[in-house]
Each structure stands twice: as C-alpha cells, then as structure tokens.
Amino acid sequence: MVAFKAVLLIAAALGVSAQNTTLRYMPFGDSITEIVCWRAKLWEKLQSTEWAGVNWVGSGKTENNCKDTKYDRDNEGHSGFLAINIANNKQLVGWLKNNPADVITMHLGTNDIVQQGKSVTDIIAAFSTLVQVMRDSNPKMKIIVAQIIPMGLGSFNTQIQNLNKAIIPWAQEKNSTDSPIWVVDQYTGFSGSSDLRDGVHPNDSGDTKMANVWYPALVHAFEVAKAGKAAVRDVEVPFTA
C-alpha cells in the first residue's frame, strides 16, 4: 500500500510538471536588445503562430517608443554593458535566477569593441562563460547567438567582422544535443547607414531586418524546446500495487 501511494505521488508530481509547459524566452544583450523595436516586431510576427503565448522574460521593459501597447516587453537588455563584464561580474547568474528561461537570444560584443577595443579572443571567452551560466540555470537551454550588426560610425566594422567570423567555430565547439547553439547572421544585409538611427542602434528598417533574422531561428528553438518538454511529460510511471 505504501508503494502504491508513492507511485500516486510521483504521478501527481509529473502531472503538475505536465501542466507547466509554457515556454519562457529571454532576449539578452546590450542596448541593441534594450532600446529597440525589433522585440516588438518579433512579438507581432509570432502572434499568428502557435508561439503567441510564449512568456518573454527579463528584468527590464525599456524600448524605443515602439507604439505597441500589447507586446511582452520583458527583456534582459542592458545599455552600455560589455559581454566581458557581464561574464566576469556573474550578472547573468542573478538575471536567470530571477527569470529562468527555456530559450535565449544573445546579441553582445558591440560595446566590448566600441568602448574598450577588447580582443576577439577575450570576447569569445566571455561568451563561453555566459553559455555555461545559461546551462547551469537550465541544462536544456536553447541558445541563439547573433553575429552582430555593423556600426555606422568609426572604424569598428573590421573588428566586428572578426568577431562574427570567430562565432561560427566557437558555436560549433560549444554545441550540444541537450543545449544546442544556433548562430544567426545579423550583419549581412544590414546597412551601417540606412538601417541605423544614430550610427549604433537600428531604426525602423533595421528593427524589421533584425526581427526577420531572429524569427526562423526562434521558431525552430521553440519547436525543439517544446518537443523536449513533451518528452518529459510523456514519461510513464509503472504501476506498483
């Protein structure tokens, strides 16, 4: 009888887990994630899909006067932040503790290059630290990393291109079955003049381009994350009398 009760308790616990299937998505980055409208445009594109109910998470709600009062503004974009500093200061640890996620997009590295001229090697090392934090928070985290957009000022694009080239082999090395990393190209086709409002941040056309690049990768990540949750939900508990 005791064994039977134990099985019932396990089954009940799995039932609760089965109901908790809402996916949680964190847009993570610097000002190109925070004070923009690509998040609004991306949310709007998802509303006609099965992913309309995904819960966007993060500690902030800042945007760029996107004139959309309905979209989920939650994000973890931090203007002026460096990938290296976020990694060294362990800031993502707390952000994910407060707002756990199943899927995360990351557009980082601009400030490392523009503000402090950090090396690609150091930025990539920070990326590795951040990915480990993501996986410590959720071993099945689905991760989408951007090859970052160009700048419209200064002579930073050569170093940005060097970083973008390094992201591909890095992601291939860090990729795993449980926690895949997908890379999206936000650089190619993005104009450092006509798609930026101030030489740094996307304008309306830039926001549209960024949303369109994120979209297919994010939908795929949601599909993979949902399948993983379904696999857990479908685990059978053997009957014990």
Backbone torsions as a table, in degrees:
resi	resn	phi	psi	omega
1	MET	NA	-38.4	179.2
2	VAL	-63.1	-41.8	179.9
3	ALA	-63.1	-40.3	179.4
4	PHE	-61.7	-43.1	178.2
5	LYS	-63.1	-38.8	-179.5
6	ALA	-62.7	-41.7	179.5
7	VAL	-65.0	-39.1	177.7
8	LEU	-61.4	-40.9	179.5
9	LEU	-64.6	-41.5	178.4
10	ILE	-63.6	-44.4	-180.0
11	ALA	-62.3	-39.5	178.7
12	ALA	-64.1	-40.8	179.0
13	ALA	-63.1	-41.4	178.3
14	LEU	-66.0	-32.7	177.5
15	GLY	-63.6	-41.6	176.6
16	VAL	-62.5	-43.5	179.5
17	SER	-62.3	-37.5	-178.1
18	ALA	-64.0	-31.9	-179.3
19	GLN	-76.4	-21.1	-175.9
20	ASN	-91.6	65.4	-173.7
21	THR	-108.8	4.0	177.9
22	THR	-65.4	124.6	-179.9
23	LEU	-75.4	146.7	179.6
24	ARG	-118.5	126.5	-176.1
25	TYR	-122.1	129.1	178.7
26	MET	-113.3	113.9	167.3
27	PRO	-77.5	120.1	-171.1
28	PHE	-125.2	132.3	178.0
29	GLY	169.2	-150.8	-179.2
30	ASP	-107.5	-144.4	-177.6
31	SER	-66.3	-23.0	179.1
32	ILE	-75.3	-5.6	168.7
33	THR	-106.6	-30.6	-173.3
34	GLU	-84.9	-61.4	-171.2
35	ILE	-99.1	63.8	-174.6
36	VAL	-140.6	178.2	173.7
37	CYS	-122.8	5.1	176.9
38	TRP	-63.8	-29.3	177.8
39	ARG	-64.1	-43.2	178.1
40	ALA	-62.8	-45.0	-179.6
41	LYS	-64.6	-37.9	178.9
42	LEU	-67.4	-43.9	177.7
43	TRP	-59.1	-43.1	-179.3
44	GLU	-63.0	-39.3	178.7
45	LYS	-63.9	-31.0	-177.3
46	LEU	-79.7	-13.8	-173.3
47	GLN	-69.1	-20.2	178.1
48	SER	-95.6	11.6	-178.3
49	THR	-118.6	177.1	177.5
50	GLU	-70.5	-6.5	-176.4
51	TRP	-97.5	14.3	-179.9
52	ALA	-61.8	-29.3	-176.2
53	GLY	-93.1	5.9	177.3
54	VAL	-58.9	136.8	-179.1
55	ASN	-89.8	111.8	175.8
56	TRP	-78.7	135.8	-173.7
57	VAL	-129.5	157.7	178.8
58	GLY	152.7	166.8	-174.8
59	SER	-85.9	-10.2	-176.3
60	GLY	-118.3	162.5	177.0
61	LYS	-132.6	10.5	-176.5
62	THR	-66.3	148.1	178.1
63	GLU	-150.0	-157.9	-177.0
64	ASN	-127.5	52.6	178.7
65	ASN	51.4	58.1	-172.6
66	CYS	-79.7	-4.6	175.8
67	LYS	59.8	32.0	174.4
68	ASP	-128.0	111.1	-175.6
69	THR	-88.0	-4.1	-173.0
70	LYS	-101.1	-27.2	-169.7
71	TYR	-71.6	155.8	-178.8
72	ASP	-77.8	106.7	-173.0
73	ARG	-83.5	-8.9	-175.1
74	ASP	-56.6	130.1	-179.8
75	ASN	-158.2	167.1	176.9
76	GLU	-121.0	50.1	174.1
77	GLY	-93.6	137.5	-175.8
78	HIS	-134.5	105.2	-176.3
79	SER	-58.8	132.9	176.4
80	GLY	83.4	-5.3	-175.5
81	PHE	-79.1	144.8	175.2
82	LEU	-97.3	143.8	173.9
83	ALA	-57.9	-41.3	-178.0
84	ILE	-62.7	-43.4	-179.4
85	ASN	-69.2	-40.3	177.5
86	ILE	-59.5	-41.8	179.6
87	ALA	-67.6	-50.3	-176.2
88	ASN	-65.6	-34.0	-178.9
89	ASN	-89.1	1.6	176.7
90	LYS	57.6	32.4	-176.4
91	GLN	-70.4	-34.7	-179.5
92	LEU	-65.4	-25.7	178.2
93	VAL	-56.8	-51.3	-179.4
94	GLY	-69.3	-38.0	-179.5
95	TRP	-62.4	-42.1	179.7
96	LEU	-75.8	-29.0	175.7
97	LYS	-64.0	-41.3	-179.5
98	ASN	-77.7	-28.3	-177.4
99	ASN	-138.5	77.2	-179.9
100	PRO	-59.1	151.7	-177.5
101	ALA	-137.5	157.0	172.2
102	ASP	-100.4	-31.7	-177.8
103	VAL	-133.9	140.4	179.6
104	ILE	-138.9	138.5	170.3
105	THR	-109.3	142.0	-177.2
106	MET	-130.9	121.6	172.2
107	HIS	-124.0	97.7	-174.7
108	LEU	-141.0	157.3	176.2
109	GLY	122.4	-19.2	-178.6
110	THR	-59.3	-50.2	-177.0
111	ASN	-69.6	-31.0	176.3
112	ASP	-59.1	-39.8	-178.4
113	ILE	-81.8	-49.1	-172.6
114	VAL	-73.5	-42.7	-176.6
115	GLN	-79.1	-42.6	-168.9
116	GLN	-129.6	3.0	176.5
117	GLY	57.7	37.9	-179.1
118	LYS	-66.2	152.3	-178.7
119	SER	-76.4	154.5	176.4
120	VAL	-59.7	-39.8	179.9
121	THR	-58.2	-43.8	-178.9
122	ASP	-70.2	-36.9	179.2
123	ILE	-67.1	-44.3	179.5
124	ILE	-63.4	-37.6	176.6
125	ALA	-62.3	-39.0	177.0
126	ALA	-64.6	-40.8	176.5
127	PHE	-57.1	-42.3	179.6
128	SER	-61.6	-42.8	177.6
129	THR	-61.8	-43.3	-178.4
130	LEU	-65.7	-39.8	177.7
131	VAL	-63.6	-39.7	177.9
132	GLN	-64.1	-38.7	175.5
133	VAL	-61.6	-43.7	178.2
134	MET	-58.4	-44.6	-177.7
135	ARG	-74.1	-29.5	173.7
136	ASP	-65.8	-36.0	178.1
137	SER	-71.2	-40.7	-178.1
138	ASN	-149.4	105.0	-177.7
139	PRO	-59.4	-17.0	179.4
140	LYS	-108.2	23.7	179.8
141	MET	-58.7	132.9	174.1
142	LYS	-98.7	125.6	-167.0
143	ILE	-122.1	128.5	175.7
144	ILE	-118.6	120.5	-177.0
145	VAL	-113.4	134.0	-178.2
146	ALA	-93.2	137.3	157.0
147	GLN	-75.7	117.7	-161.5
148	ILE	-74.6	157.5	-177.5
149	ILE	-68.1	157.7	177.3
150	PRO	-75.0	164.5	172.9
151	MET	-99.1	155.9	178.1
152	GLY	-106.6	8.6	179.2
153	LEU	-138.7	158.8	179.2
154	GLY	67.2	-165.8	-179.2
155	SER	-119.9	45.8	-173.1
156	PHE	-89.5	-13.9	-170.3
157	ASN	-69.0	-26.3	176.0
158	THR	-63.2	-45.4	179.0
159	GLN	-70.0	-35.1	175.3
160	ILE	-61.6	-42.1	177.9
161	GLN	-65.6	-35.9	176.7
162	ASN	-63.7	-41.8	176.6
163	LEU	-63.3	-46.4	-178.5
164	ASN	-59.9	-38.2	177.0
165	LYS	-65.0	-37.4	-177.8
166	ALA	-72.6	-23.1	-177.0
167	ILE	-64.8	-35.4	-176.4
168	ILE	-62.8	-58.5	179.7
169	PRO	-63.8	-33.0	176.3
170	TRP	-60.8	-47.1	-179.2
171	ALA	-64.4	-39.2	178.1
172	GLN	-61.8	-38.6	179.8
173	GLU	-70.0	-38.1	-175.9
174	LYS	-87.4	-9.7	-176.7
175	ASN	-62.0	146.4	175.1
176	SER	-143.9	162.1	-178.7
177	THR	-65.9	-46.6	-177.4
178	ASP	-72.4	-34.0	-176.4
179	SER	-131.0	75.7	-177.1
180	PRO	-68.3	153.3	172.8
181	ILE	-118.2	124.6	174.0
182	TRP	-111.7	143.4	178.9
183	VAL	-109.9	132.6	174.5
184	VAL	-116.7	146.0	-176.2
185	ASP	-96.9	99.2	177.4
186	GLN	-90.9	-2.8	-176.7
187	TYR	-88.7	-50.9	-175.6
188	THR	-64.0	129.8	178.6
189	GLY	84.7	-2.0	178.9
190	PHE	-99.9	124.7	-177.0
191	SER	-87.8	128.6	176.3
192	GLY	-71.9	-4.7	177.0
193	SER	-113.1	-62.8	-171.9
194	SER	-78.7	-13.2	-179.2
195	ASP	-105.3	7.9	179.4
196	LEU	-121.7	143.5	-179.3
197	ARG	-90.6	-19.7	-175.2
198	ASP	-145.6	17.8	-177.3
199	GLY	87.5	-9.2	-177.1
200	VAL	-129.9	-47.9	-170.5
201	HIS	-103.7	143.3	-177.8
202	PRO	-65.1	143.1	169.6
203	ASN	-90.7	-164.0	-175.2
204	ASP	-60.8	-44.3	179.7
205	SER	-66.8	-36.6	177.5
206	GLY	-67.1	-41.8	176.8
207	ASP	-60.3	-41.7	179.2
208	THR	-62.8	-44.2	178.7
209	LYS	-62.6	-42.9	-179.2
210	MET	-64.8	-43.9	178.8
211	ALA	-60.2	-41.3	-178.3
212	ASN	-67.4	-30.5	177.5
213	VAL	-76.2	-42.4	178.7
214	TRP	-63.0	-38.7	-165.8
215	TYR	-52.3	-57.9	-175.9
216	PRO	-63.7	-36.6	178.8
217	ALA	-67.0	-39.3	-178.8
218	LEU	-68.5	-42.6	177.5
219	VAL	-59.6	-43.5	178.5
220	HIS	-63.1	-41.8	178.7
221	ALA	-62.5	-40.5	177.0
222	PHE	-61.9	-41.9	180.0
223	GLU	-61.5	-44.2	-179.9
224	VAL	-66.7	-42.3	179.5
225	ALA	-64.4	-41.3	179.1
226	LYS	-64.1	-42.4	178.9
227	ALA	-61.0	-38.1	178.1
228	GLY	-65.6	-41.3	177.7
229	LYS	-66.0	-37.3	179.7
230	ALA	-65.9	-36.6	179.1
231	ALA	-63.4	-39.9	177.5
232	VAL	-67.0	-40.7	-178.1
233	ARG	-64.3	-32.4	-174.0
234	ASP	-86.9	4.0	176.9
235	VAL	-62.9	130.8	-179.2
236	GLU	-94.5	139.1	176.4
237	VAL	-100.5	120.6	-177.7
238	PRO	-64.6	144.4	178.8
239	PHE	-78.4	131.4	176.4
240	THR	-127.8	119.8	-178.5
241	ALA	-79.8	NA	NA
